[in-house]
């Protein structure tokens, strides 16, 4: 049915019937980052299955697949799911990434690096200052509490990890769901 325009009103009559159709909507790759972090911080052989991810995704955050290979995480695509698994140790203790096309996963990557003792330089983060909180300052504050040597600019983060993660530290989330989710997997590493 065509919409009918009368002055500033649009009238659309309902369909008389519809044909049911099943549609699978791809899941959000930035949400998958927390599970990638869990696997990266876990023991060898650990795995998690997540549903509704596509191999040829248009989402920028699907770069997690390549990034987390550095941490020994493999991604296997099934019919309508992925299996992420810890298949080897972290490749080295340095990581440099430009995340201008995937800034929403920066917090998770930084916390994963800290948990694994990997120094990192993350750039392309200029949008993190204007989210629910200034995520760069929040990361600097909370990782410093845990023992990291971290510095941030308006568009980058440089992290030098320590050999030991401080325990009994309360993480402030700044009322930002990504702060809460990024730090949650680190509980695996705290004695």
DRENVEX-206958 format. One record per residue (C-alpha): residue number from 1; residue in one letter; x negated, y negated, z negated. Coordinates in steps of 0.1 Angstrom, whole numbers, always signed. Each point is the difference from the previous one (the first is absolute). Layout:
NUM_A_X_Y_Z;
...
END
This chain:
1_X_+0_+0_+0;
2_X_-12_-35_+8;
3_X_-1_-27_-27;
4_X_+26_-28_+5;
5_X_-14_-35_-6;
6_X_+26_-26_-11;
7_X_-16_-33_-11;
8_X_-24_+9_-28;
9_X_+15_+34_-7;
10_X_-9_+34_+14;
11_X_+26_+27_+0;
12_X_-11_+36_+5;
13_X_+26_+28_-1;
14_X_-10_+33_-15;
15_X_-6_+31_+22;
16_X_+28_+24_+1;
17_X_-24_+29_-5;
18_X_-37_+6_-2;
19_X_-22_+30_+8;
20_X_-20_+11_-30;
21_X_-38_-1_+6;
22_X_-28_+9_-23;
23_X_-29_-25_+0;
24_X_-32_+4_-19;
25_X_-15_-33_-10;
26_X_-38_+1_-5;
27_X_-12_-5_-36;
28_X_-21_-30_-10;
29_X_-37_+6_+3;
30_X_-10_-25_-26;
31_X_+21_+21_-25;
32_X_-20_+30_+10;
33_X_-32_-17_-11;
34_X_+7_+8_-36;
35_X_+2_+37_+8;
36_X_-32_-3_+20;
37_X_-17_-15_-30;
38_X_+13_+28_-23;
39_X_-15_+26_+24;
40_X_-33_-19_+3;
41_X_-4_-2_-38;
42_X_+10_+37_-4;
43_X_-19_+32_+0;
44_X_-9_+18_+32;
45_X_+29_+20_+15;
46_X_+27_-24_-13;
47_X_+28_-7_+24;
48_X_+33_-19_+3;
49_X_+27_+2_+27;
50_X_+18_-31_+10;
51_X_+30_-1_+24;
52_X_+8_-21_+31;
53_X_-34_-13_+12;
54_X_-9_-2_+36;
55_X_-34_+7_+16;
56_X_+3_-28_+25;
57_X_+14_-26_-25;
58_X_+3_-36_+9;
59_X_-6_-10_-37;
60_X_-33_-16_-6;
61_X_-4_+17_-34;
62_X_-2_+34_+17;
63_X_-37_-8_+2;
64_X_+0_+17_-34;
65_X_-7_+33_+19;
66_X_-34_-12_+12;
67_X_-9_-20_-31;
68_X_+7_+28_-25;
69_X_-22_+24_+21;
70_X_-28_-19_-17;
71_X_+12_+13_-33;
72_X_+3_+36_+12;
73_X_+37_-1_+7;
74_X_+14_+18_+30;
75_X_+34_-6_+16;
76_X_+19_+28_+17;
77_X_+32_-8_+20;
78_X_+28_+25_-2;
79_X_+34_-3_+18;
80_X_+14_-28_-21;
81_X_-26_-3_-28;
82_X_-36_-4_-8;
83_X_-22_+20_-24;
84_X_-28_-20_-15;
85_X_-27_+20_-17;
86_X_-34_-4_-17;
87_X_-24_+19_+23;
88_X_-34_-14_-9;
89_X_-18_-24_-23;
90_X_-3_-37_+8;
91_X_-24_-5_+28;
92_X_-21_-29_-15;
93_X_+2_-27_-26;
94_X_+5_-30_+24;
95_X_+31_-10_+20;
96_X_+6_-32_+20;
97_X_+34_-6_+16;
98_X_+18_-28_+17;
99_X_+37_+3_-11;
100_X_+15_-29_+19;
101_X_+24_+24_+16;
102_X_+8_+19_-32;
103_X_-4_-23_-30;
104_X_+27_+18_-20;
105_X_-23_+30_-6;
106_X_-30_-21_-13;
107_X_+9_+4_-36;
108_X_+3_+38_+2;
109_X_-33_+3_+19;
110_X_-18_-22_-25;
111_X_+13_+20_-30;
112_X_-8_+33_+18;
113_X_-36_-13_+7;
114_X_-3_-9_-37;
115_X_+12_+34_-11;
116_X_-24_+18_+22;
117_X_-30_-23_-6;
118_X_-1_-14_+35;
119_X_-11_-35_+6;
120_X_+21_-19_+25;
121_X_+4_-32_+19;
122_X_+35_-6_+12;
123_X_+8_-30_+23;
124_X_+30_-13_+18;
125_X_+19_-4_-33;
126_X_+11_-37_+3;
127_X_+37_+9_-3;
128_X_-5_+17_-34;
129_X_-1_-33_-17;
130_X_+36_-8_+9;
131_X_+18_+32_-9;
132_X_+19_+7_-33;
133_X_-32_-10_-17;
134_X_-34_-11_+11;
135_X_-10_+36_+5;
136_X_-37_-7_+5;
137_X_-3_-18_-34;
138_X_+22_+28_-16;
139_X_-23_+27_+14;
140_X_-31_-19_-13;
141_X_+15_-4_-35;
142_X_+11_+36_-4;
143_X_-30_+18_+16;
144_X_-23_-22_-21;
145_X_+18_+13_-31;
146_X_-7_+35_+11;
147_X_-38_-7_+5;
148_X_-3_-10_+37;
149_X_-22_-28_+13;
150_X_+24_-17_+24;
151_X_+1_-33_+18;
152_X_+27_-15_+21;
153_X_+4_-28_+25;
154_X_+32_-13_+17;
155_X_-4_+28_+26;
156_X_-23_+27_-14;
157_X_-9_+23_-28;
158_X_-33_+15_-9;
159_X_-1_+28_-26;
160_X_-30_+15_-17;
161_X_+11_+29_-21;
162_X_-14_+12_-33;
163_X_-9_+35_-9;
164_X_+27_+2_-27;
165_X_+36_-11_+0;
166_X_+10_-16_-33;
167_X_+29_+17_-17;
168_X_+28_-13_-22;
169_X_+4_-31_+23;
170_X_+35_-14_+6;
171_X_+5_-10_+36;
172_X_+21_-31_+6;
173_X_+22_+4_+31;
174_X_+9_-36_+4;
175_X_+36_+11_+8;
176_X_-14_+12_+33;
177_X_+10_+36_+11;
178_X_-32_+4_+21;
179_X_-22_-8_-31;
180_X_+19_+27_-20;
181_X_-2_+26_+27;
182_X_-36_-7_+10;
183_X_-13_+6_-35;
184_X_+23_+29_-10;
185_X_-21_+27_+18;
186_X_-31_-11_-19;
187_X_+15_+18_-31;
188_X_-14_+32_+16;
189_X_-36_-12_-7;
190_X_+5_-15_-35;
191_X_-9_+25_-28;
END
